[in-house]
Structure formats: structure tokens, C-alpha cells
Amino acid sequence: VWVVAADTTVRSVPVTVKGIDAGGDLIISSGLTGSEQVVRAGVNSLTPNEKVNIRPEADETNVGGIF
């Protein structure tokens, strides 16, 4: 997976997938601590140490995720 560092650069981190839970989410058994910010979109075009822009998460009043 790609994780974001404090300076907003990305790095690739190998992980081990244990399985998939009932909700369809992956269960990661190693490689992440749980405190990392993981990239969710655009991962196929990233390169190591590339700077990224972090979009704020939509809140429950932002129907459709429009910023």
C-alpha cells in the first residue's frame, strides 16, 4: 500500500493480507501499525517520494462528497 509521510510524500509499504472481513474490508496482519495515513485514490499513478495533496474527509452533512 502507499502511505503518506508528514511532509506529504508517499512511500510504498509491503503488507500481508490475512483475509477479508464480513463487510468486505481487508484484514492486514503485518506491514502497518494502524497510525499511517493510507492513500485511497490515484495509487496506480504514484511514484516513491512524490508529493500529494490531501483532501479533507467529507462529513455527514456533505452528501455526495462534494467539496
C-alpha positions in Angstrom: 0.0 0.0 0.0 1.0 3.7 -0.3 1.3 5.7 2.9 1.7 9.4 3.3 4.6 10.8 5.4 4.5 14.0 7.5 5.9 16.0 4.6 3.1 14.7 2.3 5.4 12.5 0.2 4.3 8.9 -0.4 6.1 5.6 0.0 5.2 2.1 -0.8 4.9 -0.3 2.1 4.6 -4.1 1.7 1.7 -5.6 3.7 0.4 -9.1 4.4 -3.3 -9.6 3.9 -4.8 -12.1 6.3 -8.3 -12.1 4.7 -11.5 -10.2 4.2 -14.0 -9.4 6.9 -17.8 -9.7 6.6 -18.0 -6.1 5.5 -15.6 -6.6 2.6 -12.6 -4.8 4.2 -9.1 -6.3 4.0 -7.6 -7.6 7.2 -3.9 -6.6 7.3 -1.8 -8.8 9.5 1.6 -7.1 9.1 3.2 -4.1 7.5 1.1 -1.3 9.1 0.8 -0.1 12.6 -2.6 1.5 12.3 -1.4 5.0 12.6 -0.4 5.6 9.0 -2.4 7.6 6.5 -3.1 5.3 3.6 -3.7 6.5 0.1 -7.1 5.5 -1.3 -7.3 7.1 -4.7 -4.8 7.5 -7.6 -2.5 4.8 -6.4 -1.8 3.5 -9.9 0.0 6.7 -10.9 2.1 7.3 -7.8 5.9 7.2 -7.6 8.0 7.0 -4.5 8.7 10.3 -2.7 6.0 12.1 -4.8 4.3 14.9 -3.0 0.5 14.5 -2.8 -2.4 16.8 -1.9 -4.6 15.5 0.9 -8.3 16.3 0.6 -10.3 16.7 3.7 -12.8 13.9 4.6 -16.4 14.6 3.8 -18.5 14.9 6.9 -22.1 13.6 7.2 -23.6 16.9 6.0 -21.6 16.8 2.8 -23.9 14.4 0.8 -22.1 13.1 -2.3 -18.6 14.2 -1.1 -18.6 17.5 -2.9 -16.1 19.9 -1.5 
